[in-house]
Amino acid sequence: MARPVAVAITGGIGAGKSEALKAFARHGAATISSDEIVHRLLREDDEVRRAIVERLGTEILSDGAIDRRKVADRVFGDRERLVWLERLLHPRVSREYLAWREEQTAPLTVVEVPLLFESGGETRFDKVVAITAPARLREGRSPQSDERAQRLLPDEEKVRRADFAYENTGSLEELDAWVAGVVEELTQ
């Protein structure tokens, strides 16, 4: 049996990547979010938990669990800590995703990867979907720090490097219809 077509969704904060991922699932794709994988690693991977506490201190714990907000507060203003955390997590997220992908039987596997191009992860996928939206819409959907936004490639570059691009300025129904067209094209 042929391997499913591997698709990555990327885009800026608040562009609508999660909604696009849900639309792919509605149209029969196996889906997962890299953020879901990170959250699971923070909860369940003892090596990850130990390394983060060792590096960032016990203050990042709440009731014995890693508090993602506290981690974000400590790393997003400190470039060195952020690079360290990404080096800790990105290879593990990739391994988890690739193992998950091997178990899927749907014709498409789709993963949401916010830092796809920034991390060099696009080589693991057959196709890339970029979801964009004007800054005024993104800010209303998901407030972002300047530090986080500055780390992302500009939308124009993501669109240029992607196989499919959608400017998410309309309704969820319009996004869903566009995703249906992409699914149809990729599964013919």
C-alpha positions as CSV (number, residue, x, y, z in Angstrom):
1,M,0.0,0.0,0.0
2,A,1.3,3.5,-0.9
3,R,2.2,5.9,1.8
4,P,-0.4,8.7,2.3
5,V,0.4,12.1,0.9
6,A,2.0,14.1,3.7
7,V,0.8,17.7,3.9
8,A,2.0,20.4,6.3
9,I,-0.1,23.5,7.1
10,T,1.9,26.6,8.1
11,G,1.2,30.3,8.5
12,G,1.3,33.2,10.9
13,I,-0.2,33.4,14.4
14,G,-4.0,33.8,14.1
15,A,-4.1,33.1,10.4
16,G,-6.4,30.1,10.7
17,K,-4.1,27.1,10.6
18,S,-6.1,25.2,13.2
19,E,-9.4,25.8,11.4
20,A,-7.8,24.6,8.2
21,L,-6.6,21.5,10.0
22,K,-10.1,20.8,11.2
23,A,-11.4,21.3,7.6
24,F,-8.9,18.7,6.4
25,A,-10.1,16.3,9.0
26,R,-13.7,16.8,7.9
27,H,-12.7,15.9,4.4
28,G,-11.1,12.6,5.4
29,A,-7.5,13.4,6.2
30,A,-5.7,12.1,9.3
31,T,-4.6,15.2,11.2
32,I,-2.4,16.2,14.1
33,S,-1.0,19.4,15.4
34,S,2.6,19.9,16.3
35,D,1.4,21.9,19.3
36,E,-0.6,18.9,20.5
37,I,2.6,16.8,20.3
38,V,4.6,19.5,22.2
39,H,1.8,19.6,24.9
40,R,2.0,15.8,25.2
41,L,5.8,15.8,25.5
42,L,5.6,18.4,28.2
43,R,3.1,16.3,30.1
44,E,4.5,12.8,29.6
45,D,8.2,12.8,28.5
46,D,10.3,12.6,31.6
47,E,13.5,13.5,29.8
48,V,11.9,16.6,28.4
49,R,10.4,17.6,31.7
50,R,13.7,17.1,33.5
51,A,15.7,19.1,31.0
52,I,13.2,22.0,31.1
53,V,13.1,22.2,34.8
54,E,16.9,21.9,35.0
55,R,17.3,24.8,32.6
56,L,14.4,27.1,33.6
57,G,13.9,26.3,37.2
58,T,11.2,24.8,39.4
59,E,9.2,28.1,39.1
60,I,7.8,26.9,35.7
61,L,5.9,24.1,37.6
62,S,2.3,24.4,38.7
63,D,1.0,21.5,40.8
64,G,4.0,19.4,39.6
65,A,3.2,19.9,35.9
66,I,5.0,22.2,33.5
67,D,3.1,25.4,33.1
68,R,3.4,26.3,29.4
69,R,2.6,30.0,30.1
70,K,5.4,30.2,32.6
71,V,7.8,28.6,30.1
72,A,6.7,31.0,27.4
73,D,7.3,33.9,29.7
74,R,10.9,32.7,30.3
75,V,11.8,31.9,26.8
76,F,10.1,34.3,24.4
77,G,12.1,37.3,25.8
78,D,15.4,35.4,25.8
79,R,16.7,34.3,22.4
80,E,19.3,31.8,23.9
81,R,16.6,30.0,26.0
82,L,14.2,29.9,23.1
83,V,16.8,28.4,20.7
84,W,17.7,25.8,23.4
85,L,14.0,24.9,23.9
86,E,13.4,24.6,20.2
87,R,16.5,22.3,19.9
88,L,15.1,20.2,22.6
89,L,11.6,19.9,21.2
90,H,11.8,20.1,17.4
91,P,13.6,16.7,16.8
92,R,11.2,15.0,19.2
93,V,8.2,16.5,17.6
94,S,9.5,15.4,14.2
95,R,10.1,11.8,15.4
96,E,6.6,11.7,16.9
97,Y,5.0,13.0,13.8
98,L,6.9,10.6,11.5
99,A,5.9,7.6,13.7
100,W,2.3,8.8,13.7
101,R,2.3,9.2,10.0
102,E,3.5,5.6,9.4
103,E,0.4,4.3,11.3
104,Q,-2.1,6.2,9.2
105,T,-4.3,4.7,6.5
106,A,-6.1,7.8,5.2
107,P,-5.0,9.0,1.8
108,L,-3.7,12.3,3.3
109,T,-1.9,13.0,6.5
110,V,-2.0,16.7,7.5
111,V,0.0,18.3,10.3
112,E,-0.1,21.9,11.5
113,V,3.5,23.2,11.9
114,P,3.7,26.9,12.7
115,L,7.5,27.1,12.3
116,L,7.7,24.8,9.3
117,F,10.0,26.8,7.1
118,E,11.8,28.4,10.0
119,S,12.8,25.0,11.3
120,G,13.7,23.5,7.9
121,G,10.9,20.9,8.4
122,E,9.4,21.3,4.9
123,T,11.6,18.5,3.5
124,R,9.5,15.9,5.5
125,F,6.4,16.7,3.5
126,D,5.1,16.1,0.0
127,K,3.0,19.3,-0.1
128,V,2.8,22.5,2.0
129,V,-0.2,24.6,2.6
130,A,0.2,28.2,3.7
131,I,-2.7,30.0,5.4
132,T,-2.4,33.7,5.6
133,A,-4.5,36.6,6.8
134,P,-4.0,40.4,7.0
135,A,-2.4,41.6,10.2
136,R,-5.6,43.3,11.5
137,L,-7.5,40.0,11.3
138,R,-4.7,37.9,12.8
139,E,-4.4,40.3,15.8
140,G,-8.1,40.1,16.5
141,R,-8.0,36.3,16.4
142,S,-4.9,35.7,18.4
143,P,-2.9,38.5,20.1
144,Q,0.8,38.0,19.5
145,S,4.0,39.4,20.9
146,D,6.4,41.3,18.7
147,E,9.1,38.8,19.6
148,R,7.1,35.8,18.4
149,A,6.0,37.6,15.2
150,Q,9.6,38.7,14.3
151,R,10.7,35.1,14.4
152,L,8.3,34.1,11.6
153,L,9.0,34.4,7.9
154,P,6.8,37.0,6.2
155,D,3.6,35.6,4.7
156,E,4.8,36.5,1.2
157,E,7.8,34.1,1.6
158,K,5.6,31.3,3.0
159,V,3.2,31.7,0.0
160,R,6.1,31.6,-2.4
161,R,7.5,28.4,-0.9
162,A,4.1,26.6,-0.5
163,D,2.3,24.4,-2.9
164,F,-1.1,25.8,-2.0
165,A,-1.9,29.2,-0.4
166,Y,-5.1,30.6,1.0
167,E,-5.7,34.1,2.3
168,N,-8.2,33.5,5.1
169,T,-10.3,36.6,5.0
170,G,-13.7,35.0,4.6
171,S,-16.0,32.6,6.4
172,L,-15.3,29.1,7.7
173,E,-17.5,27.8,4.9
174,E,-15.2,29.4,2.3
175,L,-12.1,28.0,4.0
176,D,-13.8,24.5,4.1
177,A,-14.7,24.7,0.4
178,W,-11.1,25.7,-0.5
179,V,-9.7,22.8,1.6
180,A,-12.2,20.4,-0.1
181,G,-10.6,21.4,-3.5
182,V,-7.1,20.8,-2.2
183,V,-8.1,17.4,-0.8
184,E,-9.7,16.5,-4.2
185,E,-6.6,17.6,-6.1
186,L,-4.2,15.6,-3.8
187,T,-6.3,12.4,-3.8
188,Q,-7.0,12.1,-7.5
